[in-house]
Amino acid sequence: MSEGKGREDISSYIKMRTWKRICRGLLSRIRIWFRWPERLVIFTFGLVFCKGLMIYVLNNLMTFLTDFWNLNLKEAAAIVNLQEGLRNMLQICVALCIDAYLGYRWMLILSSVLYSAGLVLLAFSVPEYFFNNGKECPLKDCFKTLRHTPFWEGLALLIVGGASQVIPLYSLSFEQTKVVKAPKDSGPTRAKVACCRFVVKLGGWRQFLQKVIRWLCRGFLIMGIITSVYGFLSFKNNWHQRYLASAIAIFIGLLWFLCGFPFYGRRRLQPSPLLTMMRTMIAALQKRHLNYQEHLDQLHRHDGEDQNQLLTDHLEMLNNAAVKESLADDNLPTGNWRLCSVKEVEQSKLLLDLIPMSATFIVYGMVKSLGNTFFLEQADSMSGDIPIIVLQVIKGVTRNAVKGGYKAVFAKRIQRMQRQYSDGVKIGIGMLTSIICCAVASSVESKRLEALRESGLLNDPKARAPISAAWLLLQFCSLGAMEGLAGSGIADFFGHYVPDSRRYGPVFTDTLAGFGILLNIGFIAMIDYYSRFRYKESWVGDSVNESRLDLIYRAYVILAILNCFLYAYVSSSYSYDNIIGKPEDEPEIPFLEVKQEEETVALQSIPVR
């Protein structure tokens, strides 16, 4: 009996060892398959879907505050602009934190948790949880009641989570599917994938795989947008379900992302050009008593840098940062705040040169914010069967169509004539479009107010004007065209002139737009003060029917015209000789290596973010 039991133990032990060997082999094969970064993108599909799902949820916050919490126009616009402006501006702090501490994966996990928690708090801040008579706030001053709800805590988490999610999600999804270019001298090679054999060029199969995964990313993003539109049309007045469903979707997407966590490489930290600029300025301030021209033989250069690179005379007060005061400076650690290399000083000058041009991009953010505040209130107070969400979809379609159309028709022709001016022309056309957008909005609002006056409804704050919302199509299309031209032009400009542009070009674009959105709060307050002082009445009333949005839009027209003149002056005097290159020209992911004699695909171990 003991022998039988011993044989059973040996048999179970052998089975256990066999299963362990099979599991190790399977895990090893899975790890090998996921050594290509683009294959790891499948674990971000859930969060990419949620990104599309959240676009219109946040863009309609104005409607939630005015229709359900009955906030006046000025309070609701200030909250929406504060939320959107801070969410964009905080991205630059997130980029610094990613580079110095957390990395992309941990930042994406943290942002998803904050995002989901913020949406849950917003879901339980709807009026139906605080009033027994319905889904709207019945009080006259609902702002005081709103302060005693979890709305502000949820909004704060939403701002931080939204700002923290943009960079890591894009970097771990679309950026990892960047198509590599096969060498020109590469010939056809046989590659075996599963039981199928293909004849491809070196890198050709990987190109195909990257394109497929990139299109899948876009497909999940579009599916999220379609789901969001369907949710708005199906649950018109149920904001609790919208927020709660979005929070659950983000949490499920996060769980799917965590499934791929073991297949990622080590956390990869890297220097930040913004931190380098700050180090250069502080080091130059500490050595302001020196004259760098007397110490040209004592300039500091890192190993691997061009040893013949010289300092330029432009912004020469920064050149002292590269001067070694003593032999002890050679022992200073990398990244210190006392000594910088020649290359770091010159990169800092490139960033400082962008400040005058960047100042002209702020008005773009101010005009862009109208699409999520006053434009929505106009649409909500007009008759017709066109939902607000449809107008926003039309704006998005116009933005992408104009962006692609400009690239196909004009961009290559302008680059053939003078490459460095291509971005400037695109931004200039976008700024002219912002003038048209505000002028059209003013005309439509005048027509809406006239229709209310003729119907005797001008004093009714909740009356709908007997005019179709289809009149707003032109101004929404103009706003989309402005975003497609000016927005993408600004991103391309930073992509050409910012060091490490692949990571920081979009960050600078969103930060400037966010700064303009925040300035919008002060600009509206100035208009309100001017109208009260000059005309003894406020142009920004409690509701859109009690306001003079047509005159406010005219003020934006004047502002946009002045900004166009300022941009023309600054862009004409800007030096375009310091072009760094295109983001796509930066180092690529290593190519696929094929061993022809074995007809198998050999993979390199590639570090992934």
Buried (B, 14 or more C-beta within 10 A) or exposed (E): EEEEEEEEEEEEEEEEEEEEEEEEEEEEEEEEEBBBBBBBBBBBBBBBBBBBBBBBBBBBBBBBBBBBBBBBBBBBBBBBBBBBBBBBBBBBBBBBBBBBEBBBBBBBBBBBBBBBBBBBBBBBBBBBEBBEEEBBBEBEEBBEBBEEBBBBBBBBBBBBBBBBBBBBBBBBBBBBBBBBEBEEEBEEBEBEEEEEEEEBBBBBBBBEBBEEBBEBBBEBBEBBBEBBBEBBEEEEEBBBBBBBBBBBBBBBBBEBBEEBEEBBBEBBEEBBBBBBBBBBBBBBEBBEEBEBEEBEEBBBBEEEEEEEBEBBEBBBEBBBBBBBBEEEBEEEEEEEBBBBBBBBBBBBBBBBBBEBBBBBBBBBBBBBBBBBBBBBBBBBBBEBEBBBBBBBBBBBEBBEBBBEBBBEEBBEEBEEEEEBBBBBBBBBBBBBBBBBBBBBBBBBBBBBBBBBEEBEBBEEBEBBBBBEBEBBBBBBBBBBBBBBBBBBBBBBBBBBBBBBBBBBBBBBBBBBBBBBBBBBBEBBEEBBEEBEEEEEEBBBBBBBBBBBBBBBBBBBBEBBBEBBEBBBEBBEEBEBEBEBEEBEEBEEBBBBEBEEEEEEBEBEEEEBB
